[in-house]
Amino acid sequence: MSETTQWTIKKEMGISHKELFRKLPLVFKGEDYQVEGNRVTFAKNHQKVEILISEELRRKLGIVSLPITHVELNLTGYDSSEKSDFIRHFDIQYFRGGG
């Protein structure tokens, strides 16, 4: 595996910044990460994660207004399987059940 392997994944999430930042410790399993404004970085061994977070937007659906945040995940040093595992773990942390 090459350390220069880089993956970029873009997501539109129905989440506020407050909720997104609140769950980051779960994303990184309690390990240290850095936040600089709307940029989050995490590095361990040969792997690096950078999360770029858009401004918080609102989507109006009739009289309801919902938060929308665009997120760009940049993963470096992850092979295909590790990337899939990280994205699956990331998605699970932000999954909301409905009914």
N, C-alpha and C positions, 0 to 999 in steps of 0.2 A: 504494500500500500504506500502511496506517495503522500507526503505531508501536504503537498500542494493541491490535493483533491479538494474541490470546493463545490458545495451545493447551495443553491439559493431557492428558497421556498417562500412564496408570497401567499398570505391569507387575509381574508376579510373576516373579522371576528365581531360578533354582536356582543361587545363587552366594553365597559368603561375602563379608563386608565386605572382608576382606583382598584377595581377587581383584578385587572391584569397584573398589576404590580403586587397585589396581595398574595397571589398564587405563585409568584416566581420562586420562592423557596422550595415549593413542591416540584417545580420543573427541574431545579438543579439539586434535588434530593438533599437539601440542607447544606450544600457546599457553598463556599464563598463565590460571589459574582459581583460585578461592578455596575453601577448605574450612573450614567452621565447624561442628564436631561432625559431624552427619549431614546437613548442608546444603552443597551445592556450587553455586557461582555462576560464571558466565562471561558476559562482555559484550564485544561487538565491534561497532563502528559503532552501528547502531540496533537490534541484536539482543541479546537476553539469554536465557540458559538458567539455570534453577534446577532442581536435582535434590534432591529430598527422599528420604532413605533411611530405611526403617523399622529397628527393631532387627532383629538377625539371629535368625531363627527356625530351628527344625529340623523336618523332616518325617521321621517314622519309617515305613519300609517293611520290615516284618519286623524283621530284626536290623540293617538298615542305617539310618543317620540322615544325611539330606542337608540342606545349608543352603538356606534360603529367605530372600530379601530382597525386600520390596515397595519399588518405586521409583516416584516421581511426577516426571515431567518437565514443567516449565512453560516453554514457549517464548513469548517476546514479540518482536514485530517480524518474524516469519517469515510469508511468504505460504504458501499451501498446498503449492506445489512445494518450497520451501525446507524446510518442516516435514517433508515426506516424505523428502527427501534426508537431513536430519539424523537422523531415526529409523532409516532404512535403515543409515546409517553407524554409529550407536550399536549397532544390533542385530548388525551384522557384527563389531564389536569384541568382543562377548561370545558369539558363536557358537562352539559346540563341536561338532566332528564326532564321530560315534559309529559303531560298527560291530559 
